Every structure is written in C-alpha cells, then in structure tokens.
Amino acid sequence: MSKSASPVHGAVDRATDSDAFQYAARAGFAASGVLHLLLGYIVVRLAFGTGGNADQSGALAALAAQTGGQIMLWVAALGLFALGLWHVAEAILGSKPSERSGNDDSPAWKRAKSIGLAIANIAIAFSALRFATGSGQSSGQQNAGLSAQLMQSGWGKALLIVIGLAVLGVGGYHVYKGVSKRFFKDLRVSGGTAVTVVGVAGYTAKGLVLAGAGILVVVATLQADPAKASGLDAAVKTLGEAPFGKFLLVLAGLGIAAFGAYSFVRSRYGRL
C-alpha cells in the first residue's frame, strides 16, 4: 500500500468501522430480498395474464402501493445506499471492509465488480426515493426512450451493443456462480440444504433473465427496435411468448424469488 493511498484507506477504515454502518449495509441486502420477492411475484402473475412491469421499477411500485409503503421505500433506499457505499469501500480497500487485511492487491476486475455493484445499488436507492416521493417512473419506458435516442447514431448503436454484451456477461457469471456454488464464498456459512437451493436456483434464474435481457439489447440494436431494449421487463415478456411460455415464466418467477430468499440469507450471514 503506497503512502499516498494510506490516508484514503485510513478514512475508509474509519468510516466502515461502525456497527451501525454494517447493520445498514445488511439492511440493503434485506431490501434487495424484498424487491426480488416482489419481482418474482410479478413474473408469476404475468404467466397467468395479469399485467405489470417485470423489473425493479415494477417491484418498487408494488411496494409503494402497500400500506406503509412510503416508509418501507425510505428504509430500503437508506439500506441500499449504505450497501452501495460498502461496495465502494470494498473497491478502495481491495478486500471486504470488515476483514481489514491491509492488502490492496485484488485484481482489477474484482474492484470493477465492486464499483458496478455500488452503482447498481445506489441507482436502485435513488429509484426507491423517487417512488417514495411519488415521482417514480417505469424503468422499461425510460430504457426504451434512451435506446431510441442512441440508435440514431453509429456510436450510440455501438454503445448499446457493448452494454448488451456486458449484461450478457453478467448474466453468464450469475449462472456460473449459482451452478458452481461460489456464492458460499460470500457467506459465513459453508452449507445447508435450504441455502444451497435458494443460492443455486436464485443465481441461475437471475443470470438467465439477465443474459436474455443482454441478448435482446443486441438484437434490438441490430433491428433498430428500441422496445426490445427495455431491460428485464422486455426479457421476461419475450420469455412468456416462447413455447411453454407460461411454464417458463413460473419457473423464472420462482427462481427470482429464490434469489430474494438468498438475499435475506446474505443479510444475516454475509461476509462484509
């Protein structure tokens, strides 16, 4: 660790050396669990002909509609924001903040992964705040509008293809992490039938849906069809149009709900 980095590491150490901060970050995993359970419920309902947005905005809207939903959204936003900051600290330290090993030699891809997770969690936190204040919007519609603008230029199309391939890669990694059971490296427990089932099913299902969304972005860009580049919602609804679509939607919904259950496990037993 270089001398110039020492003050930064020291500041991050002090900021994360707090039980309150750790509890807030764990609350972020729990909030993610709630959103994935709601998303799984929405996907299963789609299988039986009930409409809805099968993405994070749909889950946030469903939460906002519940009694006390605004309070729950504020709590979820704070937890997700804290979890995002924790991932930022992980990227800076090169290790889990609570481990404080002093090593900062983690591969660049691991640091990039931490930054990506931080951006994703903070983005969802801000979305939760917008829904809590009544100004939330469908992320699918926003994505389709942005995609339409990007498709008007060559560099925009190239960017969309890169994004689609990146999402496909993230989805593939989720599947690999689930099938290989590498998710246990994130936990302070090393086994258990229930944890194994929700971990394998959750990561695999979410990975397949993400991979489908990435493929759709690439196909939509090549076909100049922004409606297909709207993210998870488009991927899930395209899945429903396939042969045995209802059955596949039910499986996807149960798998996404399993990921929600795993998020609760990680909230309790996750290594931070």
C-alpha positions in Angstrom: 0.0 0.0 0.0 1.5 3.3 -1.1 1.9 6.3 1.2 -0.4 8.3 -1.0 -3.1 5.7 -0.6 -2.7 5.4 3.2 -4.9 8.4 4.1 -7.6 7.2 1.8 -7.5 3.7 3.3 -7.5 5.1 6.8 -10.5 7.3 6.1 -12.4 4.3 4.6 -11.4 2.1 7.6 -12.8 4.7 10.0 -16.0 5.2 8.0 -16.8 1.5 7.8 -15.6 0.6 11.4 -19.2 1.1 12.7 -21.8 -1.4 13.8 -24.5 1.0 12.5 -22.9 1.1 9.1 -22.7 -2.7 8.9 -26.3 -3.1 10.0 -27.4 -0.5 7.4 -25.5 -2.5 4.7 -27.1 -5.7 5.8 -30.4 -3.9 5.6 -29.6 -3.3 2.0 -29.4 -7.0 1.3 -32.7 -7.4 3.0 -34.2 -4.6 0.9 -32.9 -6.3 -2.2 -34.5 -9.5 -1.0 -37.9 -7.8 -0.7 -37.7 -6.3 -4.2 -36.7 -9.7 -5.7 -39.6 -11.4 -4.0 -42.0 -8.8 -5.4 -40.4 -9.1 -8.8 -40.8 -12.9 -8.7 -44.5 -12.4 -7.7 -45.0 -10.1 -10.7 -43.4 -12.5 -13.1 -45.6 -15.4 -11.9 -48.7 -13.1 -12.3 -47.6 -12.4 -15.9 -47.8 -16.1 -16.5 -51.5 -16.0 -15.7 -52.3 -12.9 -17.8 -52.0 -10.2 -15.2 -50.1 -7.1 -16.4 -47.2 -5.4 -14.7 -43.6 -4.2 -15.1 -41.3 -7.1 -14.5 -38.3 -5.1 -13.4 -37.1 -3.2 -10.4 -39.5 -0.2 -11.1 -42.4 -2.7 -11.0 -41.3 -4.1 -7.7 -40.8 -0.6 -6.3 -44.3 0.4 -7.5 -45.8 -2.7 -5.9 -44.1 -1.8 -2.6 -45.2 1.8 -2.8 -48.8 0.6 -3.2 -48.7 -1.3 0.2 -49.8 0.2 3.5 -46.8 1.9 4.9 -45.1 1.6 1.5 -43.5 5.0 1.5 -41.8 4.3 4.9 -40.6 1.0 3.6 -39.2 2.6 0.5 -37.3 5.2 2.6 -35.8 2.4 4.7 -35.0 0.4 1.6 -33.3 3.4 0.0 -31.1 4.0 3.0 -30.1 0.3 3.2 -29.3 0.1 -0.5 -27.4 3.4 -0.4 -25.3 2.1 2.6 -24.7 -1.2 0.7 -23.5 0.8 -2.3 -21.1 2.7 -0.1 -19.9 -0.5 1.4 -19.0 -1.8 -2.1 -17.2 1.5 -2.8 -15.1 0.8 0.3 -14.5 -2.8 -0.9 -13.2 -1.4 -4.2 -10.8 1.0 -2.4 -9.5 -1.4 0.2 -9.2 -4.4 -2.2 -10.9 -6.6 0.4 -14.0 -6.9 2.5 -14.1 -3.8 4.7 -14.7 -5.8 7.8 -11.7 -8.0 7.2 -9.2 -5.1 7.2 -6.4 -7.3 6.0 -4.4 -4.4 4.8 -4.0 -5.9 1.3 -4.9 -3.9 -1.7 -3.7 -6.2 -4.4 -7.1 -7.5 -5.5 -7.4 -8.0 -9.3 -8.7 -5.0 -11.2 -11.8 -7.0 -12.3 -12.8 -7.5 -8.7 -12.5 -3.8 -8.0 -14.5 -3.1 -11.1 -17.2 -5.6 -9.9 -17.4 -3.8 -6.6 -17.8 -0.4 -8.3 -20.5 -1.9 -10.6 -22.4 -3.3 -7.6 -22.1 0.1 -5.9 -23.5 1.9 -8.9 -26.4 -0.6 -9.2 -27.4 -0.4 -5.5 -27.1 3.4 -5.3 -29.2 3.7 -8.6 -31.9 1.5 -7.1 -31.8 3.5 -3.9 -32.5 6.7 -5.8 -35.3 5.0 -7.7 -36.8 3.9 -4.3 -36.6 7.6 -3.2 -38.4 8.7 -6.3 -41.2 6.2 -5.7 -41.4 7.2 -2.1 -42.0 10.8 -3.1 -44.5 9.8 -5.8 -42.3 10.6 -8.8 -41.2 7.1 -9.8 -41.3 6.0 -13.4 -41.2 2.8 -15.3 -37.5 1.9 -16.0 -38.5 0.0 -19.0 -40.1 3.1 -20.7 -37.0 5.1 -19.7 -34.7 2.5 -21.2 -36.6 2.2 -24.4 -36.6 6.0 -24.8 -32.8 6.2 -24.2 -32.3 3.3 -26.5 -34.3 5.0 -29.3 -32.0 8.1 -29.0 -28.8 6.1 -29.0 -30.0 4.1 -32.1 -30.0 7.3 -34.1 -26.2 7.4 -34.3 -23.4 4.9 -35.1 -21.6 5.4 -31.8 -24.9 5.0 -29.9 -25.6 1.7 -31.6 -22.0 0.5 -30.7 -22.5 1.6 -27.1 -25.8 -0.3 -26.9 -24.2 -3.5 -28.3 -21.3 -3.1 -25.7 -23.9 -2.7 -22.9 -25.9 -5.7 -24.2 -22.8 -7.9 -24.2 -21.8 -6.7 -20.8 -25.2 -7.6 -19.4 -25.0 -10.9 -21.1 -21.6 -11.4 -19.4 -23.0 -10.5 -16.0 -25.9 -12.9 -16.6 -23.5 -15.7 -17.5 -21.4 -15.0 -14.4 -24.6 -15.3 -12.2 -25.3 -18.7 -13.8 -21.8 -19.8 -13.2 -21.8 -18.6 -9.6 -25.0 -20.4 -8.9 -24.2 -23.7 -10.6 -20.7 -23.8 -9.1 -22.0 -22.7 -5.7 -19.3 -20.0 -5.5 -21.9 -17.8 -3.7 -20.8 -19.6 -0.5 -17.6 -17.5 -0.6 -19.8 -14.5 0.2 -21.3 -16.2 3.3 -20.1 -17.1 6.8 -21.8 -20.5 6.5 -20.5 -23.3 4.3 -23.5 -25.4 3.6 -27.1 -26.2 4.3 -29.8 -27.6 2.0 -32.0 -24.5 2.1 -29.2 -22.1 1.5 -27.9 -24.3 -1.3 -31.3 -24.5 -3.0 -32.0 -20.8 -2.9 -28.5 -19.9 -3.9 -28.3 -22.2 -6.9 -31.8 -21.5 -8.1 -31.7 -17.8 -7.4 -28.4 -17.1 -9.1 -29.1 -19.4 -12.1 -32.6 -17.9 -12.7 -31.5 -14.3 -12.3 -28.5 -15.0 -14.6 -30.6 -16.5 -17.3 -33.0 -13.5 -17.2 -30.1 -11.0 -17.3 -28.5 -12.9 -20.2 -31.8 -12.8 -22.1 -32.0 -9.1 -21.5 -28.5 -8.6 -22.8 -29.2 -10.6 -25.9 -32.4 -8.6 -26.5 -30.4 -5.4 -26.3 -28.0 -6.6 -29.0 -30.8 -7.9 -31.3 -32.9 -4.8 -30.7 -30.0 -2.6 -31.7 -29.3 -4.6 -34.9 -33.1 -4.5 -35.8 -33.5 -0.8 -34.7 -36.3 -1.8 -32.3 -35.9 0.2 -29.1 -39.0 -1.5 -27.5 -37.0 -4.7 -27.2 -34.1 -2.9 -25.4 -36.0 -2.0 -22.3 -34.2 -4.4 -19.9 -35.6 -7.1 -17.7 -39.2 -6.3 -18.5 -38.7 -7.0 -22.2 -36.7 -10.1 -21.5 -39.4 -11.6 -19.2 -42.3 -10.8 -21.5 -40.3 -12.2 -24.5 -39.8 -15.4 -22.5 -43.6 -15.6 -22.0 -44.1 -15.6 -25.8 -41.9 -18.6 -26.2 -43.3 -22.2 -26.4 -44.4 -23.3 -22.9 -44.1 -19.6 -22.0 -46.3 -19.7 -19.0 -44.4 -22.6 -17.5 -41.1 -20.8 -18.2 -42.4 -17.6 -16.6 -43.5 -19.5 -13.5 -40.0 -21.1 -13.2 -38.4 -17.7 -13.7 -40.6 -16.1 -11.1 -39.8 -18.8 -8.6 -36.1 -18.6 -9.4 -36.1 -14.8 -8.9 -38.0 -15.2 -5.6 -35.3 -17.8 -4.6 -32.7 -15.1 -5.2 -34.7 -12.8 -2.9 -34.6 -15.5 -0.2 -30.9 -15.9 -0.7 -30.6 -12.1 -0.2 -32.1 -12.5 3.2 -29.6 -15.2 3.9 -26.8 -12.9 2.9 -28.2 -10.1 5.0 -27.8 -12.4 8.0 -24.7 -14.5 7.2 -23.0 -12.4 4.5 -19.3 -11.5 4.8 -19.0 -7.8 4.8 
